[in-house]
Amino acid sequence: MRIAIVGLRKIGISLGLALREAVPQAQRVGHDPDPAQAREALRRGAVDRTDWNLPGACEGADLVLLTLPLAEIERTLQAIAPVLAEGALVMDTAELKAPVMAWARQHLPPAAPFVGGHPILRPDAGEEPAADLFRDALFCLTPSAQSPAWAVEAAAGLAQRLGARPFFMDPVEHDGWMAALEQLPTLLGAALLAMWSAAPARRELPQAVGARFARITADLPDAPSARLAAMANRDALLYWLDRLLETLGQLRGALASAESAPELEDLFQTATQTRSEWLKTRRESPLGPSIPLEGTRPLEALLGLHRLRPTRKR
């Protein structure tokens, strides 16, 4: 069983480490356009070997995992399409699914099915790659109507083997929620940095930036991917931006009025309660189907590939 991991940063390295522990029989081949990242993945043991040539890394693979910025996914699909073996399963981990699903339909051959994926990590997940990064994560899966049953079952089996909970969603519905939960915080972080970059105090007191500001502005995507994601999900993002602006307007009104101090207290009280309930629900209410996996068989059997898919042609 051969697995290609394209993109060897936090998610890609963590996938390789998790698969090394879950299915040591699988051969993991990695590729990253940055040679330093490829060397780091090899040093950590996330892959068995790397290939500088993208098609070469994916040729003959049973499973291809794309852990790339959104701006790099379409050209990657175009590059690997000619070398994909019949029956190969292709998945991604991008935070938006509708545009990726459209690119997969356009560029991939029907014999190499695609199932969109997006791991939503637990709130206490660290910043460093780790084999347990996906433990208790919600692994959103967005198969198309044309995805064969074996591919859907294989994707769900992979999520469970990583320690995550598979959860099937419509791509458009997924992207609507991600506008609020992923893209809006990203825009807020970028806006805070833009505001701070224009403030005179930035030059006078750069050391005043503390942990809270650093957390809010951390993990910004690369500029091309951020722009592409914002435009691709523009309608949903505009909806949530309008809701945010309404809330900020109410907050500003409460601050401007001396009689509105109770409203400020209510705002923070509601926010604290909402966050507490969210964390409690996330811990106690697992989502997604339970798909039993037997024993510790090779990955091909674990993911349903050997039993369900048609005979492959080389």
Salt bridges, closest charged atoms under 4 A:
ASP34 OD2 - ARG9 NH2 3.72
GLU40 OE2 - ARG43 NH2 2.76
GLU40 OE2 - ARG44 NE 2.77
ASP48 OD1 - ARG28 NH2 2.83
ASP62 OD1 - ARG309 NH2 3.12
ASP62 OD1 - ARG312 NH1 2.22
GLU74 OE2 - HIS107 NE2 2.97
ASP92 OD2 - LYS97 NZ 3.00
ASP124 OD1 - ARG122 NE 2.96
GLU128 OE1 - ARG44 NH2 3.15
ASP136 OD2 - ARG135 NH1 3.48
GLU153 OE2 - ARG307 NH2 2.88
ASP175 OD1 - HIS174 ND1 2.89
GLU246 OE2 - ARG243 NH2 2.95
GLU284 OE1 - LYS280 NZ 3.05
GLU300 OE2 - HIS306 ND1 3.46
GLU300 OE1 - ARG309 NH2 3.34
